[in-house]
């Protein structure tokens, strides 16, 4: 369609009138409300061009054509090989005298404007994790691009792991995630992501039944108070305000490069509350944090009684960079030679709530119990946890053949030079033993008489023996060579040495082997005991639960306590004599620590 000159003038005039009307509406809307784009224009003199979003996981590049340095707000541009950072300053007066002169409605309106004020621009960004709730943006320009060794502290997970997992996988950062609300106990999710069932607050203690600590308190527990933290994320449902207030005051935020912050305000709207919010936001600014992006959290159910236009707009995701890292007098990253310890490597094991039950079992007179009572007692023992191991990892596959290993001190095999592992029952599944040898440089001795393999050296530090574990030193009728545990320790030169891990999975032979080991006294130097138990139902016989319990009593006498257990998913199930409607599993996997080696 071709327009004549008069028509073009009419369209132009109409457009001008429309823009003027919008500006009037914005002005009437409130003297303290600024449009986001006008805020950006205040310190960027030019247009944002060449924007490519491309969806989650892709880079969004914004080329800043020109940034005026003549503006009164002190704008500055930093150029890097992978993009630009533009830094401006705030246009809001948050002084106490100014806030005191305002009523609650004005403070509410000002709050929205302040949290939407952009005071920096990042030309290259990327979203990590989900597109919706649980995903977060990172600025990836210059010093804000995480480089190994890097650290991320993530408060608030809510079982949404994509952000933390992707940060760890992309940058090889050590990620420590916190959430006291989740049902999972503290654990290592993988070799880069640790989960701690605790929260963040203004101080150490208990809140709503949760274990909490200040941000600095958490850092000190891991010896990380002087580390540069590449990413700090707070998504803690209004607890961000007291946590940040303390963190600003104690100076622990100074080493943070990027701050990702979800803010929520309390339902009670008072001048005191708003002054607290503004105090924290001003302190962040004074510390060097500049906001380069924001999102509204659409899950917010906030309703304003003062201004319906603000309904649902008081939950924000705010993205900050610390501009102190743009100057040469700050280190750009953690030292390259820094040994990155997983956060739980510093933790010791501790007592679980059932710790004393093992002692109660030792005192029990088994001769006074009926067969039904013995069955109930036996399965009760199998499903007790006596100690906590806060730092553990799965070695090998997730299914049959993989095993969990405790890395909390003094059981951390990475600190043994070298660690010693004995492994009975291989069944041609080598993953557990190979990882111990390849990754952790353990001396691994593997035994299985049922395999069609000769004695050989499998790895530089691992050896296979076609020998089985038994209560006697003999050769079975089928040709299997059998030895007692103490005999094998002596033959291989470990009789009086510490054994880091003893793993036994030998299909019901464990009971006679344990009984012989008790009498010969060679389990006292074993630090970790991993074994699979099998009731006699596995071999189509009725179990003598009194005998099996006495074996457990023998383990307890030596100081062994359970830190984890689970049923073997391939277990055979049978009816319980105690409750015919209940099914018993024949086979469990047990993870025990020798507590005589620690002071509990």
Helices and strands as residue ranges (DSSP letters): H 5-29, H 36-43, E 48-52, E 59-64, E 76-80, E 83-87, H 96-100, H 104-115, E 120-122, E 124-128, E 136-139, G 142-144, E 151-155, H 162-171, E 174-178, E 187-188, E 193-196, E 199-200, E 205-207, E 210-213, H 215-221, E 229-234, H 240-250, G 252-255, E 256-264, H 271-287, E 289-296, G 308-310, E 315-322, G 323-326, G 343-346, E 350-351, H 357-363, G 366-368, H 371-382, E 387-388, E 392-395, E 403-406, G 413-415, E 420-424, H 431-438, E 443-447, E 456-459, E 462-465, E 467-469, E 474-475, E 481-483, H 485-491, E 499-504, H 510-520, E 526-534, G 536-539, H 545-557, E 560-567, E 573-575, E 583-585, E 587-594, G 595-597
